Amino acid sequence: MYFELLGTLRVQRDGERVDLGGLRQQRLLVMLLLSANRVVGADRLLEAMWDGEPPVTARRQLHNAVAALRRSFGTAKHILVKDGPGYRITVDPQDVDAHRFTRMVAAASAAASAGRATAAVEHLEAALALWTGPALSGLNNPVFEIVAARFEENRLTATERLIGLRLDGGEASALVPQLGELVSRHPLREGTRKLLMLALHRCGRTADALNAYEQGRRMLRDELGVDPGASIRELYERILRDDLPKRRPEPAPGRSFLPYDTAHFTGRAEELRFLSASRPAGTALSILAIDGMGGVGKTTLAVRLAHQLAHRFPEGHLYIDLHGHTAGQEPLDPDAALERLLLDFGLAPDRIPRDSRQRAARWRAEVAERRVLVVLDNALDARQVRPLLPGTGKAQVIITSRRRLAGLDGVTSRSLDVFPPPDAAALFTRIAGPERTAAWPDVVAEVVALCGHLPLAIAIAACRFHNRPAWSLDDLAFRLRDRGTRLAELSLEDRSVEARLEVSYERLPAGQRRLFRALGAFDGEELDAADAALLLGQPVPEAERLLEELFDAHVLRQRAAGRYHFHDLVREHARAKAEEHATLLTTFGRTTLHAVDELECSVG
């Protein structure tokens, strides 16, 4: 289980959000998590659970709240126990974002003390990425307000340390907007104002740096009747005298080819935290792979992640669509991909080798010892990607693919599933507009369920609804309820769920396509290798191999080992392919199609 306190309280178990019940149970859980693995006395818990004097039945209600929490934990209920005069929750501190934050900040301090500034920056960035909003939002109790204020102070301190390290590393201009916003939110915080003055001065904006000091001085005098502290006064005087140590110039910014980061980005907070914090030690190349079914949001997540990491790689941000699963296009040959990457990196066409091996070697030489970010989007398989990987650990590679890239060594991978219902509803509302959705949460929930909670399907449905003001949510739900036309409804201009699913089908080898069609005609919700063997008329081991290959291609899903099922929209596509094949059988005859199948299997 994973517990989030640095924002709105959330608990996840196996990727699903846990319903914690009412406010008192939430307050109880937070108190236990703040003292994780230690006993919290009943009196302290009662103080936090009630805003005023607890009622005479408070201890019985505390016992009931504990029992309800344990039920919500399911198989993990054993982590919450009564212990002497109070209660204790036993968790790994890494599974509580607040404790994880503290550990990461401590690791950053140790790294900075040891002279490892880059590692310190990475620890602090990962720590701050854990925050999703104001800590302990919505708990509304003096006990938690004090804790939240302490958390916010720690967050600000960590932010200042991170900015200070980046300033020491030669950055300045990119930090000014962030510092300006921080100073406007915390105008009396002298540490932040000092950093803004220093960043402005290093950008050549000395007058602005002096003005920032003067604004702070007047505010302190008017609101508190005091003068600025000695440290900020000293910085002001040194800027006036221009006797600050000379810093190395900021690195020349490299080219950036990243696509735009959508304003409708929703959810995926845990995935972003995991991926942004995953970087191997030493000289090993960092490769992050995001896989999942078509339309699940792999590219959207990769682009958001790339923009968040971009400042770590000032010498270039490269992006290439490898067309592994693009309708109407063949997958990009590695040679062609290398040529595109080298051209984008600034190499003249006449300097790009024609030989495949020499071209890959030239690519590795160009990016060696360079801090560059490379996004390899829509990869077909590991074979397509392997020649495109840089050779040194200063680069960062992000790969997206519909297949699990098990053939690549040293990859940190994350498989994306469809959205949980709350995130699915949030995405729909964000695109469709709250003014037409807020009053009908039940219909929104039905619509996103009919979309299979698939982000692409939700986005298309929401866009169509947004652009049709005469429609009600019931009109949209009515259109999507018809299983026979649902896929056709989930299409808008060049975006189509059915087209995505069709490309996935076309990229399958012939034997997997045959099983896919057979499963489309299967009536059950779930099946195993024995069922598939009967459908195909093949031995069980061969059927199991094909099932596992479809699972690796994110065409099939698993709830339990050896049990396979379709996503709802994929099932509809499989039914359509089965019906299409049955029509061909009627037209051309079983013997002819069987011969074609055999030929395809022999070469596919």
Salt bridges, closest charged atoms under 4 A:
GLU4 OE1 - ARG10 NE 3.69
GLU4 OE2 - ARG273 NH2 2.94
ASP43 OD1 - ARG59 NH2 2.44
GLU47 OE1 - ARG44 NH1 3.03
ASP51 OD1 - ARG27 NH2 2.98
ASP83 OD2 - ARG88 NE 2.90
GLU122 OE2 - ARG279 NE 3.17
GLU125 OE2 - HIS311 NE2 2.03
GLU125 OE1 - ARG312 NE 2.21
GLU152 OE1 - ARG155 NH1 3.76
GLU153 OE1 - ARG189 NH1 2.95
GLU160 OE2 - ARG189 NE 2.66
ASP168 OD1 - ARG247 NH2 3.79
GLU171 OE1 - ARG166 NH2 2.96
GLU181 OE2 - ARG185 NE 3.86
ASP208 OD2 - ARG205 NE 2.91
GLU214 OE2 - ARG217 NH2 2.55
GLU214 OE2 - ARG218 NH1 3.76
ASP227 OD1 - ARG221 NH2 2.29
ASP242 OD1 - HIS201 NE2 3.74
ASP242 OD1 - LYS246 NZ 3.99
ASP243 OD1 - ARG238 NE 3.43
ASP243 OD2 - ARG241 NH2 3.17
ASP261 OD2 - ARG304 NE 2.65
GLU270 OE1 - ARG414 NH2 2.16
GLU271 OE2 - ARG268 NH1 3.82
ASP291 OD1 - HIS554 NE2 2.65
GLU315 OE2 - ARG371 NE 3.76
ASP321 OD2 - HIS323 ND1 3.61
GLU366 OE2 - ARG362 NE 3.01
GLU369 OE1 - LYS394 NZ 3.35
ASP417 OD1 - ARG557 NH2 2.49
GLU446 OE2 - ARG481 NE 2.67
GLU489 OE1 - ARG464 NH1 2.64
GLU489 OE2 - ARG479 NH1 3.28
GLU502 OE1 - HIS573 NE2 2.85
GLU502 OE2 - LYS577 NZ 3.20
GLU525 OE1 - ARG571 NH2 3.69
GLU526 OE2 - ARG559 NH1 3.19
GLU526 OE1 - ARG563 NE 3.36
ASP528 OD2 - ARG563 NH1 3.37
GLU542 OE2 - ARG545 NH2 2.42
GLU549 OE2 - ARG545 NH1 2.62
GLU572 OE2 - ARG486 NH1 2.58
GLU580 OE2 - LYS577 NZ 3.41
ASP597 OD1 - ARG517 NH2 3.37
GLU598 OE2 - HIS594 NE2 3.72
GLU600 OE2 - ARG513 NH2 3.32
